[in-house]
Amino acid sequence: MKIAKREDFALIFMSELSKHYPGEYVSLGFIAHQTNLSPLFLKHIASVLLEKNLIESKEGISGGYRLHKPPQKITVSEIIKAISKGIVAPSCVHGGVCRLKRTSCSCLALWDKVNRQLYSYLDNISLEDFGRL
């Protein structure tokens, strides 16, 4: 099991936005500077989170990104689900070669169950809680 940079960076990005909730929009440049993360990678993450309606954006001099709803109403599970295909994803999900058909693969059933349990746990951790860890 490996947590990818996308998941980590999405949580960091959302945590930074939560520090400025509810009002101001925050630029990617500012977040990149605060976190030492790549602005280009953050832009990709922001586009996914924007598409999933977790954040909103505004263009222009006072533009940037902000949370779509309060940090206590956003769960870590929502963020991870928006960014990835699953916390535990077997190689076939990422294009690996597998001789079994998806319907007869017991590994997929196991990892699906593990994912459901992990997501259930992460449903109880809000973005606000995450920021206090």
MARZA-735832 format. One record per atom (N, C-alpha, C): residue number from 1; atom name; x, y, z; residue in three letters. Coordinates in steps of 0.05 Angstrom, whole numbers, plus 32768, in hexadecimal, padded with zeros to 4 digits. Layout:
BEGIN
- NUM CA X Y Z Ala
...
***
This chain:
BEGIN
- 1 N 8011 7FE9 8000 Met
- 1 CA 8000 8000 8000 Met
- 1 C 8012 8019 8000 Met
- 2 N 800C 802B 7FEF Lys
- 2 CA 801C 8043 7FEC Lys
- 2 C 8009 805B 7FE9 Lys
- 3 N 800C 806F 7FFA Ile
- 3 CA 7FFD 8088 7FF7 Ile
- 3 C 800D 8099 7FE3 Ile
- 4 N 8001 80A1 7FCE Ala
- 4 CA 800F 80B1 7FB9 Ala
- 4 C 8011 80CE 7FC1 Ala
- 5 N 8023 80DC 7FB3 Lys
- 5 CA 8027 80F8 7FB8 Lys
- 5 C 800D 8108 7FB4 Lys
- 6 N 7FFD 80FF 7FA1 Arg
- 6 CA 7FE4 810D 7F9B Arg
- 6 C 7FD2 810F 7FB4 Arg
- 7 N 7FD0 80F9 7FC2 Glu
- 7 CA 7FBF 80F9 7FDA Glu
- 7 C 7FCA 810B 7FF0 Glu
- 8 N 7FE4 8108 7FF5 Asp
- 8 CA 7FF2 8119 8009 Asp
- 8 C 7FEF 8136 8002 Asp
- 9 N 7FF6 813D 7FE9 Phe
- 9 CA 7FF6 8159 7FE1 Phe
- 9 C 7FDA 8165 7FE1 Phe
- 10 N 7FC6 8154 7FDA Ala
- 10 CA 7FAA 815E 7FDB Ala
- 10 C 7FA2 8165 7FF7 Ala
- 11 N 7FAA 8154 800A Leu
- 11 CA 7FA4 815A 8026 Leu
- 11 C 7FB2 8173 8030 Leu
- 12 N 7FCB 8176 8028 Ile
- 12 CA 7FDA 818E 8030 Ile
- 12 C 7FCE 81A7 8023 Ile
- 13 N 7FC7 81A5 800A Phe
- 13 CA 7FBA 81BB 7FFC Phe
- 13 C 7FA0 81C4 8009 Phe
- 14 N 7F8F 81B0 800F Met
- 14 CA 7F76 81B6 801C Met
- 14 C 7F7A 81C1 8038 Met
- 15 N 7F8E 81B7 8046 Ser
- 15 CA 7F94 81C0 8061 Ser
- 15 C 7F9C 81DE 8060 Ser
- 16 N 7FAC 81E5 804D Glu
- 16 CA 7FB4 8201 8049 Glu
- 16 C 7F9C 8213 8044 Glu
- 17 N 7F8A 8209 8032 Leu
- 17 CA 7F72 8219 802C Leu
- 17 C 7F61 821C 8045 Leu
- 18 N 7F60 8208 8056 Ser
- 18 CA 7F4F 8209 806E Ser
- 18 C 7F59 821E 8081 Ser
- 19 N 7F72 8225 8081 Lys
- 19 CA 7F7D 823A 8092 Lys
- 19 C 7F72 8256 808B Lys
- 20 N 7F68 8258 8072 His
- 20 CA 7F5E 8272 8068 His
- 20 C 7F40 8272 8066 His
- 21 N 7F33 825D 806F Tyr
- 21 CA 7F16 825C 806D Tyr
- 21 C 7F0A 826F 8081 Tyr
- 22 N 7EF4 827D 807B Pro
- 22 CA 7EE2 827A 8064 Pro
- 22 C 7EE7 828E 804E Pro
- 23 N 7EF6 82A2 8052 Gly
- 23 CA 7EF5 82B9 803F Gly
- 23 C 7F07 82B8 8027 Gly
- 24 N 7F20 82BC 802B Glu
- 24 CA 7F31 82C3 8014 Glu
- 24 C 7F39 82AC 8002 Glu
- 25 N 7F3D 82B3 7FE9 Tyr
- 25 CA 7F48 82A0 7FD6 Tyr
- 25 C 7F67 82A0 7FD9 Tyr
- 26 N 7F73 8289 7FD6 Val
- 26 CA 7F8F 8286 7FDA Val
- 26 C 7F9C 827C 7FC0 Val
- 27 N 7FB1 828A 7FB8 Ser
- 27 CA 7FBE 8283 7F9F Ser
- 27 C 7FCF 8269 7FA2 Ser
- 28 N 7FD2 825B 7F8B Leu
- 28 CA 7FE3 8243 7F8B Leu
- 28 C 8000 824A 7F92 Leu
- 29 N 8008 8262 7F89 Gly
- 29 CA 8024 826A 7F8E Gly
- 29 C 8028 826D 7FAC Gly
- 30 N 8015 8278 7FBA Phe
- 30 CA 8017 827B 7FD7 Phe
- 30 C 8018 825F 7FE5 Phe
- 31 N 8007 824E 7FDC Ile
- 31 CA 8006 8233 7FE8 Ile
- 31 C 8020 8224 7FE2 Ile
- 32 N 802A 8226 7FC9 Ala
- 32 CA 8043 8219 7FC2 Ala
- 32 C 805A 8223 7FD3 Ala
- 33 N 805A 823D 7FD7 His
- 33 CA 806F 8249 7FE8 His
- 33 C 806D 823F 8005 His
- 34 N 8055 823E 8010 Gln
- 34 CA 8050 8236 802C Gln
- 34 C 8057 8218 8030 Gln
- 35 N 8053 8208 801C Thr
- 35 CA 8056 81EB 801F Thr
- 35 C 806E 81DF 8011 Thr
- 36 N 807C 81EF 8001 Asn
- 36 CA 8093 81E5 7FF1 Asn
- 36 C 808A 81CF 7FDD Asn
- 37 N 8072 81D1 7FD3 Leu
- 37 CA 8068 81BE 7FBF Leu
- 37 C 8068 81CC 7FA4 Leu
- 38 N 806A 81BB 7F8F Ser
- 38 CA 806A 81C5 7F74 Ser
- 38 C 8050 81D3 7F6C Ser
- 39 N 8051 81EC 7F63 Pro
- 39 CA 8039 81FA 7F5A Pro
- 39 C 802B 81EB 7F43 Pro
- 40 N 803A 81DF 7F32 Leu
- 40 CA 802E 81D0 7F1B Leu
- 40 C 801E 81B8 7F25 Leu
- 41 N 802A 81A9 7F38 Phe
- 41 CA 801C 8192 7F44 Phe
- 41 C 8004 819B 7F54 Phe
- 42 N 8006 81B1 7F62 Leu
- 42 CA 7FEF 81BC 7F71 Leu
- 42 C 7FD9 81C4 7F5F Leu
- 43 N 7FE0 81CF 7F47 Lys
- 43 CA 7FCC 81D7 7F34 Lys
- 43 C 7FBC 81BF 7F2A Lys
- 44 N 7FCA 81A9 7F26 His
- 44 CA 7FBC 8190 7F1D His
- 44 C 7FA9 8187 7F33 His
- 45 N 7FB3 8187 7F4B Ile
- 45 CA 7FA2 817E 7F62 Ile
- 45 C 7F8A 8190 7F65 Ile
- 46 N 7F8F 81AB 7F63 Ala
- 46 CA 7F79 81BE 7F65 Ala
- 46 C 7F64 81BA 7F50 Ala
- 47 N 7F6C 81B3 7F38 Ser
- 47 CA 7F58 81AF 7F22 Ser
- 47 C 7F46 8197 7F29 Ser
- 48 N 7F52 8182 7F34 Val
- 48 CA 7F42 816B 7F3B Val
- 48 C 7F2F 8172 7F52 Val
- 49 N 7F39 817F 7F67 Leu
- 49 CA 7F28 8187 7F7E Leu
- 49 C 7F12 819A 7F76 Leu
- 50 N 7F18 81AB 7F63 Leu
- 50 CA 7F04 81BE 7F58 Leu
- 50 C 7EEE 81AF 7F49 Leu
- 51 N 7EF6 819C 7F39 Glu
- 51 CA 7EE3 818B 7F2A Glu
- 51 C 7ED1 817C 7F3D Glu
- 52 N 7EDB 8173 7F54 Lys
- 52 CA 7ECC 8164 7F68 Lys
- 52 C 7EBD 8176 7F7C Lys
- 53 N 7EBE 8190 7F77 Asn
- 53 CA 7EAF 81A4 7F86 Asn
- 53 C 7EB7 81A6 7FA4 Asn
- 54 N 7ED1 81A0 7FA9 Leu
- 54 CA 7EDB 81A3 7FC4 Leu
- 54 C 7EE7 81BF 7FC8 Leu
- 55 N 7EEF 81CC 7FB2 Ile
- 55 CA 7EF9 81E7 7FB4 Ile
- 55 C 7EEC 81F8 7F9E Ile
- 56 N 7EF0 8212 7FA0 Glu
- 56 CA 7EE7 8224 7F8B Glu
- 56 C 7EFE 8236 7F84 Glu
- 57 N 7EFC 8242 7F6D Ser
- 57 CA 7F12 8253 7F63 Ser
- 57 C 7F07 826E 7F59 Ser
- 58 N 7F1A 8280 7F58 Lys
- 58 CA 7F14 829B 7F4E Lys
- 58 C 7F2D 82A5 7F40 Lys
- 59 N 7F29 82AF 7F27 Glu
- 59 CA 7F3F 82B9 7F18 Glu
- 59 C 7F44 82D7 7F1E Glu
- 60 N 7F5C 82E0 7F17 Gly
- 60 CA 7F62 82FC 7F1A Gly
- 60 C 7F76 8301 7F31 Gly
- 61 N 7F7A 831B 7F35 Ile
- 61 CA 7F8F 8324 7F48 Ile
- 61 C 7F89 831A 7F65 Ile
- 62 N 7F71 8319 7F6D Ser
- 62 CA 7F6A 830F 7F88 Ser
- 62 C 7F5F 82F3 7F87 Ser
- 63 N 7F66 82E5 7F72 Gly
- 63 CA 7F5B 82CA 7F6E Gly
- 63 C 7F6C 82B4 7F7B Gly
- 64 N 7F63 829C 7F76 Gly
- 64 CA 7F70 8285 7F82 Gly
- 64 C 7F5B 8270 7F88 Gly
- 65 N 7F5F 8262 7F9D Tyr
- 65 CA 7F4E 824C 7FA5 Tyr
- 65 C 7F45 824E 7FC2 Tyr
- 66 N 7F2E 8244 7FC8 Arg
- 66 CA 7F25 8242 7FE3 Arg
- 66 C 7F12 822A 7FE6 Arg
- 67 N 7F0E 8221 7FFE Leu
- 67 CA 7EFC 820B 8003 Leu
- 67 C 7EE0 8211 7FFB Leu
- 68 N 7ED2 81FD 7FF1 His
- 68 CA 7EB6 8200 7FE9 His
- 68 C 7EA3 81FF 8001 His
- 69 N 7EAC 81F2 8016 Lys
- 69 CA 7E9C 81F0 802F Lys
- 69 C 7EAF 81F0 8047 Lys
- 70 N 7EA4 81F3 805F Pro
- 70 CA 7EB5 81F5 8077 Pro
- 70 C 7EC7 81DC 807A Pro
- 71 N 7EDF 81E0 8086 Pro
- 71 CA 7EF1 81CA 808A Pro
- 71 C 7EE5 81B3 809B Pro
- 72 N 7ED3 81BA 80AD Gln
- 72 CA 7EC7 81A5 80BE Gln
- 72 C 7EB3 8195 80AF Gln
- 73 N 7EAB 819E 8097 Lys
- 73 CA 7E98 818F 8086 Lys
- 73 C 7EA5 817F 806F Lys
- 74 N 7EBF 8181 806D Ile
- 74 CA 7ECE 8172 8059 Ile
- 74 C 7EDE 815C 8067 Ile
- 75 N 7EDB 8143 805E Thr
- 75 CA 7EE9 812D 806A Thr
- 75 C 7F03 8126 805B Thr
- 76 N 7F15 811B 8069 Val
- 76 CA 7F2E 8111 805C Val
- 76 C 7F26 80FD 8046 Val
- 77 N 7F12 80ED 804C Ser
- 77 CA 7F08 80D9 8039 Ser
- 77 C 7EFF 80E6 801E Ser
- 78 N 7EF1 80FC 8020 Glu
- 78 CA 7EE8 810A 8008 Glu
- 78 C 7F00 8113 7FF7 Glu
- 79 N 7F14 811D 8004 Ile
- 79 CA 7F2C 8127 7FF6 Ile
- 79 C 7F3A 8110 7FE8 Ile
- 80 N 7F3E 80FB 7FF7 Ile
- 80 CA 7F4C 80E3 7FEB Ile
- 80 C 7F3C 80D8 7FD4 Ile
- 81 N 7F22 80D5 7FD7 Lys
- 81 CA 7F11 80CA 7FC2 Lys
- 81 C 7F12 80DC 7FA9 Lys
- 82 N 7F13 80F6 7FAD Ala
- 82 CA 7F14 8109 7F96 Ala
- 82 C 7F2E 8106 7F86 Ala
- 83 N 7F43 80FF 7F94 Ile
- 83 CA 7F5E 80FF 7F88 Ile
- 83 C 7F67 80E4 7F7D Ile
- 84 N 7F5E 80CE 7F89 Ser
- 84 CA 7F69 80B5 7F82 Ser
- 84 C 7F54 80A0 7F7B Ser
- 85 N 7F5E 8089 7F72 Lys
- 85 CA 7F4C 8072 7F6C Lys
- 85 C 7F48 8060 7F84 Lys
- 86 N 7F54 8066 7F99 Gly
- 86 CA 7F52 8056 7FB1 Gly
- 86 C 7F6B 8058 7FC2 Gly
- 87 N 7F69 8054 7FDB Ile
- 87 CA 7F80 8056 7FEC Ile
- 87 C 7F92 803E 7FE7 Ile
- 88 N 7F86 8026 7FE5 Val
- 88 CA 7F95 800E 7FDE Val
- 88 C 7F8B 8006 7FC3 Val
- 89 N 7F9C 8008 7FAF Ala
- 89 CA 7F95 8001 7F94 Ala
- 89 C 7FA8 7FEC 7F89 Ala
- 90 N 7F9D 7FD5 7F82 Pro
- 90 CA 7FAF 7FC0 7F76 Pro
- 90 C 7FBA 7FCA 7F5B Pro
- 91 N 7FCF 7FBD 7F52 Ser
- 91 CA 7FDD 7FC6 7F3A Ser
- 91 C 7FCB 7FC6 7F21 Ser
- 92 N 7FB7 7FB4 7F20 Cys
- 92 CA 7FA6 7FB3 7F08 Cys
- 92 C 7F95 7FCD 7F05 Cys
- 93 N 7F8F 7FDA 7F1C Val
- 93 CA 7F80 7FF4 7F1A Val
- 93 C 7F91 8009 7F0C Val
- 94 N 7FAB 8007 7F0E His
- 94 CA 7FBD 801A 7F02 His
- 94 C 7FC8 8011 7EE8 His
- 95 N 7FBB 7FFE 7EDB Gly
- 95 CA 7FC3 7FF4 7EC1 Gly
- 95 C 7FD6 7FDD 7EC1 Gly
- 96 N 7FDA 7FD0 7ED9 Gly
- 96 CA 7FEB 7FB9 7EDA Gly
- 96 C 7FDF 7FA1 7ECC Gly
- 97 N 7FEF 7F8E 7EC6 Val
- 97 CA 7FE6 7F76 7EB8 Val
- 97 C 7FDC 7F62 7ECD Val
- 98 N 7FC4 7F58 7EC9 Cys
- 98 CA 7FB7 7F44 7EDA Cys
- 98 C 7FA9 7F30 7EC9 Cys
- 99 N 7FAD 7F17 7ECF Arg
- 99 CA 7FA1 7F01 7EBF Arg
- 99 C 7F84 7EFC 7EC7 Arg
- 100 N 7F7C 7F05 7EDE Leu
- 100 CA 7F61 7F00 7EE7 Leu
- 100 C 7F4D 7F16 7EDD Leu
- 101 N 7F35 7F0E 7EDA Lys
- 101 CA 7F20 7F21 7ED3 Lys
- 101 C 7F18 7F2F 7EEC Lys
- 102 N 7F11 7F49 7EEA Arg
- 102 CA 7F09 7F58 7F02 Arg
- 102 C 7EF4 7F4B 7F12 Arg
- 103 N 7EE2 7F3D 7F06 Thr
- 103 CA 7ECC 7F30 7F14 Thr
- 103 C 7ED5 7F18 7F25 Thr
- 104 N 7EEB 7F0C 7F1E Ser
- 104 CA 7EF4 7EF4 7F2C Ser
- 104 C 7F0E 7EF9 7F3D Ser
- 105 N 7F15 7F12 7F41 Cys
- 105 CA 7F2E 7F18 7F4F Cys
- 105 C 7F28 7F1C 7F6D Cys
- 106 N 7F31 7F0A 7F7D Ser
- 106 CA 7F2D 7F0C 7F9A Ser
- 106 C 7F3E 7F23 7FA6 Ser
- 107 N 7F54 7F2A 7F9A Cys
- 107 CA 7F64 7F40 7FA4 Cys
- 107 C 7F54 7F5A 7FA2 Cys
- 108 N 7F46 7F5F 7F8C Leu
- 108 CA 7F37 7F77 7F8A Leu
- 108 C 7F21 7F79 7F9F Leu
- 109 N 7F15 7F62 7FA5 Ala
- 109 CA 7F00 7F62 7FBA Ala
- 109 C 7F0C 7F69 7FD5 Ala
- 110 N 7F24 7F5E 7FDB Leu
- 110 CA 7F31 7F65 7FF4 Leu
- 110 C 7F38 7F82 7FF6 Leu
- 111 N 7F45 7F8D 7FE1 Trp
- 111 CA 7F4D 7FA9 7FE2 Trp
- 111 C 7F35 7FBC 7FE1 Trp
- 112 N 7F20 7FB4 7FD5 Asp
- 112 CA 7F07 7FC4 7FD6 Asp
- 112 C 7EFD 7FC6 7FF3 Asp
- 113 N 7EFE 7FAF 8001 Lys
- 113 CA 7EF5 7FAF 801D Lys
- 113 C 7F08 7FC0 802E Lys
- 114 N 7F21 7FBD 802A Val
- 114 CA 7F35 7FCE 8039 Val
- 114 C 7F30 7FEB 8034 Val
- 115 N 7F2C 7FF3 801B Asn
- 115 CA 7F26 800F 8014 Asn
- 115 C 7F0D 8019 8022 Asn
- 116 N 7EF8 8009 8021 Arg
- 116 CA 7EDF 8011 802F Arg
- 116 C 7EE3 8016 804C Arg
- 117 N 7EF3 8005 8059 Gln
- 117 CA 7EF8 8008 8076 Gln
- 117 C 7F09 8021 807B Gln
- 118 N 7F1D 8025 806A Leu
- 118 CA 7F2E 803D 806E Leu
- 118 C 7F1E 8057 8069 Leu
- 119 N 7F0E 8056 8054 Tyr
- 119 CA 7EFD 806E 804E Tyr
- 119 C 7EE9 8073 8065 Tyr
- 120 N 7EDF 805E 8070 Ser
- 120 CA 7ECC 8061 8087 Ser
- 120 C 7EDA 806E 809E Ser
- 121 N 7EF3 8067 80A3 Tyr
- 121 CA 7F03 8073 80B8 Tyr
- 121 C 7F08 8091 80B2 Tyr
- 122 N 7F11 8096 8099 Leu
- 122 CA 7F17 80B1 8090 Leu
- 122 C 7EFF 80C3 808E Leu
- 123 N 7EE7 80B8 808C Asp
- 123 CA 7ECE 80C7 808C Asp
- 123 C 7ECA 80D6 80A6 Asp
- 124 N 7ED7 80CC 80BB Asn
- 124 CA 7ED5 80D8 80D6 Asn
- 124 C 7EEA 80EC 80DC Asn
- 125 N 7EFB 80F2 80C9 Ile
- 125 CA 7F10 8107 80CD Ile
- 125 C 7F0B 811E 80BA Ile
- 126 N 7F04 8134 80C5 Ser
- 126 CA 7EFE 814C 80B5 Ser
- 126 C 7F19 815A 80AD Ser
- 127 N 7F17 816B 809A Leu
- 127 CA 7F2E 817B 8092 Leu
- 127 C 7F38 818C 80AA Leu
- 128 N 7F24 8196 80B9 Glu
- 128 CA 7F2B 81A5 80D1 Glu
- 128 C 7F3B 8193 80E5 Glu
- 129 N 7F32 817B 80E9 Asp
- 129 CA 7F40 8168 80FB Asp
- 129 C 7F5C 8163 80F0 Asp
- 130 N 7F5E 815E 80D6 Phe
- 130 CA 7F78 8159 80C9 Phe
- 130 C 7F8C 816F 80CE Phe
- 131 N 7F82 8188 80CD Gly
- 131 CA 7F94 819F 80D2 Gly
- 131 C 7F9E 81A0 80EE Gly
- 132 N 7F92 8192 8100 Arg
- 132 CA 7F9A 8193 811C Arg
- 132 C 7FAB 817B 8124 Arg
- 133 N 7FAF 8168 8112 Leu
- 133 CA 7FBF 8150 8118 Leu
- 133 C 7FDD 8157 811B Leu
***
